[in-house]
């Protein structure tokens, strides 16, 4: 078992945990195996436009944080992420 497989198994412990990342806060809602990547749902609500660009509702944005970079090392965004709880 290589480092990336071992790290993927331990990433599941982050699901449901609050994190600080890229100047914001959110909750880890899912781990994508391809990558792997963390799916983080932002804490703040954002205005979501409809297909014509008109503001229709507020929703929480989601973003991806890659765990590894293209060279196999840890991605800087992942290393800068702080687990709060």
Residue, then its C-alpha position, 0 to 999 in steps of 0.5 A: x500500500x503506497x502513501x496515497x492509498x494510506x492517506x485516502x483511508x485516513x481522509x474519511x475522518x475529516x467528513x463532517x469536520x469544520x475547516x478554515x481554507x482559502x480565507x473562508x470556513x466550511x464543512x468537509x462533506x465528501x471525499x472524492x477518490x479520484x485525486x483524491x479531493x475534499x469537497x467542502x461546503x462553504x459556511x456562508x450563503x451565496x446568491x445563486x443565479x438562474x440560467x439567465x443570470x438573475x439572482x434567485x436564491x441563496x445557497x451554500x457554495x461548494x469547492x474542491x481542495x486537491x490533496x496532492x499536486x501534479x508531482x505527487x507532493x501535498x497540494x499547498x491549499x491542502x497543507x494550509x487548511x486548518x481543521x477546527x473541530 
